Amino acid sequence: MGAVTTFDPVTGHERTRAAPAAAIPRLAGLLRAVPDPDAGSGVPVWSVGDVGAHLAAVHLGYTSLVLPGEEVERDDVLAPGEGTFVERIAAMNARSVELFAGGERAKTAGFVAERGETFLRATEGLAPGTPVSAPRYGDLPFTPATATGLLLGETLVHGLDIARGARLPWPIGDDEARLVLGQSMPTMMAAALNQVRSRGVNIAVDLAIKGGPRLAAVVDDGTVTATRDAPPRAYDCRIVAAPATFLLVSFRRTPVWKAVASGRMRAGGRRPWLAARLGRLVTGP
């Protein structure tokens, strides 16, 4: 089953904070370099400019989580809604592209850079496990560690969406991907579980990202827990994956078959076919 590693949440959080501090200015530079904001992006229904507007909304939203007393512009874009987690996030995503319209699209690079810097400044010195109220995301146990990991993930993945449409380079490093997966996946897997599909389902998956992290994902009749560096136990199947590949598979930017065919993701164990089922149980907008 492999050795259980020891994760230091303070060190991990500081490393995660350093990653968006480097990635957000890189994203702002990418947004400024886009030759045609109306070009298609890596998100089929959005243009490159739409993705930039969405990123502005993302950075606005995460900053408002850690600065709840600050007046938030365009609050209707970020207001909590009805329905499941996936339905709420899908509605927020649809509204987010209206955050910057027309000539304001040219301002997204500066806005993203400024809000990203504000987020990091506001969370400086906060313990990684400090509770953060996140009503837009429902009943999730949000912390600065979770929010920073999610902000990094949005920056990396949507940066790739822009780069694909603009035909510009946008590398995602394995070290960056490990930080996103380790800091945000335990919370987001629980949030994105399909309650209907998971009723009556009981499976345990050992998710081993090369170089870390290692997660025990256990689905138990409508709930899921993802525990980092869990004690040894029996698993139904084991997924081994390269970090950046698994990040893009999780965000549905790379198809599973392609990741498997390239040798960067594989399933094993007693019931390896359950790896595909886990992907159908944990959904996204």
C-alpha positions in Angstrom: 0.0 0.0 0.0 3.0 2.3 0.2 4.4 4.4 3.0 2.3 7.0 4.7 3.9 10.4 4.4 3.6 13.2 6.9 2.2 16.5 5.6 3.0 19.8 7.4 -0.1 22.0 6.7 1.9 25.2 7.6 4.7 24.5 5.2 2.3 23.3 2.5 0.2 26.5 2.9 3.2 28.7 2.5 4.3 26.8 -0.6 0.8 27.2 -2.0 0.8 30.9 -1.3 4.0 31.3 -3.2 2.6 29.6 -6.3 -0.2 32.1 -7.1 2.1 35.0 -6.2 4.1 33.8 -9.3 1.2 32.5 -11.4 -1.1 35.6 -11.2 1.3 38.1 -12.7 2.0 35.5 -15.4 -1.7 35.3 -16.0 -2.0 39.1 -16.2 0.7 39.1 -18.8 -1.1 36.4 -20.8 -4.3 38.4 -20.8 -2.5 41.5 -22.0 -0.9 39.4 -24.8 -4.2 38.0 -26.2 -4.4 39.2 -29.9 -8.2 38.6 -30.3 -10.5 38.5 -27.2 -13.3 37.2 -29.4 -11.4 34.0 -30.4 -12.6 30.7 -29.1 -11.1 29.4 -25.9 -10.5 26.0 -24.3 -14.0 26.3 -22.9 -16.3 25.6 -25.9 -19.1 28.1 -25.0 -16.7 30.9 -24.1 -14.4 33.2 -26.0 -11.0 34.1 -24.7 -12.4 37.4 -23.5 -15.2 35.5 -21.6 -12.6 33.5 -19.8 -10.8 36.6 -18.8 -14.1 38.1 -17.4 -14.7 34.9 -15.5 -11.2 35.0 -14.0 -11.9 38.6 -12.9 -15.0 37.3 -11.1 -13.1 34.5 -9.6 -10.5 36.8 -8.1 -13.2 39.2 -6.9 -15.0 36.3 -5.3 -12.1 34.9 -3.4 -11.0 38.3 -2.2 -14.5 38.9 -0.9 -14.3 35.7 1.1 -11.3 36.8 3.1 -12.3 40.5 3.3 -16.0 40.1 4.1 -16.3 43.7 5.4 -15.1 45.2 2.1 -17.7 46.5 -0.3 -17.9 44.1 -3.2 -18.7 45.5 -6.7 -21.1 43.7 -9.0 -22.3 41.6 -6.1 -25.2 40.1 -8.2 -22.6 38.1 -10.1 -21.5 36.4 -6.9 -24.7 36.1 -5.0 -25.5 32.7 -3.6 -28.3 30.8 -5.4 -30.6 27.8 -5.1 -29.9 24.2 -6.0 -27.0 21.8 -5.7 -23.4 22.9 -5.5 -22.8 22.1 -9.2 -26.0 24.0 -10.2 -25.0 27.1 -8.1 -21.4 27.1 -9.5 -22.8 26.7 -13.1 -25.1 29.7 -12.5 -22.3 31.8 -11.1 -20.0 30.8 -14.1 -22.7 31.9 -16.5 -23.1 35.3 -14.8 -19.4 35.8 -14.4 -18.7 36.4 -18.1 -20.9 39.6 -17.8 -18.6 41.1 -15.1 -16.6 42.9 -17.7 -18.4 43.8 -21.0 -17.5 45.7 -24.1 -14.5 48.0 -23.6 -14.1 46.9 -20.0 -12.6 43.6 -21.2 -9.3 45.4 -21.7 -9.2 46.0 -17.9 -9.3 42.3 -16.8 -5.5 41.9 -16.7 -5.1 44.8 -14.2 -8.1 43.7 -12.2 -6.9 40.1 -11.8 -3.4 41.3 -10.8 -4.7 43.7 -8.2 -7.3 41.3 -6.7 -4.8 38.5 -6.6 -2.3 40.7 -4.7 -5.1 41.8 -2.4 -6.1 38.2 -1.6 -2.5 37.2 -0.8 -2.0 40.3 1.4 -5.3 39.7 3.2 -4.5 36.1 4.0 -0.9 36.7 5.0 -0.3 35.5 8.6 -3.6 33.5 8.8 -3.3 29.9 10.0 -4.1 27.5 7.1 -7.0 26.0 9.0 -8.7 29.3 10.0 -12.5 29.0 9.2 -13.7 31.1 6.3 -17.3 31.8 5.6 -18.2 30.9 2.0 -22.0 31.2 1.6 -21.7 31.1 -2.2 -20.3 27.6 -2.0 -22.9 26.2 0.4 -21.9 24.4 3.6 -18.2 23.8 2.7 -15.5 23.9 5.4 -13.5 26.7 3.7 -10.1 27.8 5.0 -7.3 30.0 3.7 -5.5 26.8 2.6 -8.6 25.6 0.6 -9.2 29.1 -0.9 -5.6 29.6 -2.0 -5.5 26.1 -3.6 -8.7 26.8 -5.5 -7.5 30.2 -6.6 -4.3 28.7 -7.9 -6.3 26.0 -9.7 -8.6 28.5 -11.4 -5.6 30.6 -12.4 -3.7 27.6 -13.9 -6.6 25.9 -15.7 -8.3 29.0 -17.1 -4.9 30.4 -18.1 -4.6 27.2 -20.2 -8.1 27.9 -21.7 -7.0 31.4 -22.7 -3.6 30.2 -24.1 -5.2 27.4 -26.2 -7.5 30.0 -27.8 -4.9 32.6 -28.3 -2.2 30.1 -29.4 0.2 31.2 -26.7 2.3 29.1 -24.3 1.0 28.3 -20.8 2.9 25.6 -19.0 1.5 24.0 -15.9 4.1 22.4 -13.7 3.7 19.3 -11.7 4.7 21.1 -8.5 1.9 23.7 -9.0 -0.6 20.9 -9.8 0.4 19.0 -6.6 -0.4 22.1 -4.5 -3.9 22.5 -6.1 -4.7 18.8 -5.6 -3.5 18.6 -2.1 -5.0 21.8 -0.8 -8.4 21.9 -2.5 -9.4 18.4 -3.5 -10.4 17.0 -0.1 -13.0 19.9 0.2 -14.1 20.0 -3.4 -14.6 16.3 -3.9 -17.1 16.4 -1.0 -18.9 19.4 -2.5 -19.1 18.0 -6.1 -20.4 14.5 -5.2 -23.5 13.7 -7.1 -26.0 12.8 -4.3 -28.4 10.8 -6.4 -25.8 8.7 -8.2 -23.9 8.0 -5.0 -26.8 6.6 -3.0 -26.1 3.0 -2.0 -22.6 3.2 -3.3 -19.7 2.1 -1.1 -16.2 2.3 -2.6 -12.7 3.2 -1.4 -10.1 4.5 -3.8 -6.4 5.1 -3.1 -5.5 8.2 -5.2 -1.7 8.4 -5.5 -0.4 11.4 -7.2 3.2 10.9 -8.3 5.4 12.8 -5.8 2.3 13.5 -3.6 -0.3 14.1 -2.4 -1.9 10.8 -1.6 -5.6 10.8 -0.9 -8.0 8.2 0.4 -11.4 8.8 -1.4 -14.2 6.9 0.3 -17.8 7.1 -1.0 -20.3 5.8 1.5 -24.0 6.0 0.6 -24.3 9.6 -0.6 -21.2 11.1 1.1 -17.6 11.2 0.2 -14.5 11.9 2.3 -11.1 12.6 0.8 -8.4 12.2 3.5 -4.8 13.3 2.8 -2.1 10.7 3.8 -4.6 8.4 5.5 -3.5 5.4 7.6 -3.2 2.2 5.6 -6.5 0.4 4.8 -8.0 -1.9 2.2 -9.0 -0.2 -1.1 -11.2 -1.3 -4.0 -8.9 0.3 -6.5 -5.8 2.5 -6.9 -5.3 5.4 -9.3 -1.8 6.5 -10.0 -1.4 9.7 -12.0 1.1 12.4 -12.9 0.1 15.6 -11.1 -0.6 18.0 -14.0 -2.3 15.3 -16.0 -4.7 14.5 -13.1 -5.4 18.2 -12.5 -6.5 18.6 -16.2 -8.5 15.3 -16.1 -10.2 16.6 -12.9 -11.1 19.8 -14.6 -12.2 17.9 -17.7 -9.5 19.6 -19.9 -7.9 16.3 -20.8 -10.0 13.1 -21.5 -9.3 10.1 -19.4 -8.5 7.9 -22.4 -5.8 10.3 -23.5 -4.2 10.3 -20.0 -4.3 6.5 -19.8 -3.0 6.1 -23.4 0.0 8.4 -22.6 0.9 6.3 -19.6 0.4 9.3 -17.2 -2.6 7.8 -15.5 -3.5 4.2 -14.6 -5.9 2.2 -12.4 -5.1 -1.0 -10.5 -6.1 -2.9 -7.5 -8.9 -5.5 -6.9 -11.6 -3.6 -8.8 -9.8 -1.2 -11.1 -13.0 -0.4 -13.1 -14.3 1.5 -10.1 -11.8 4.4 -11.0 -14.1 5.3 -13.9 -17.1 5.2 -11.6 -15.6 7.6 -9.1 -15.2 10.1 -12.0 -18.9 9.8 -12.7 -19.9 10.3 -9.0 -17.8 13.4 -8.5 -19.1 15.8 -11.1 -18.5 19.4 -12.1 -20.3 22.3 -13.8 
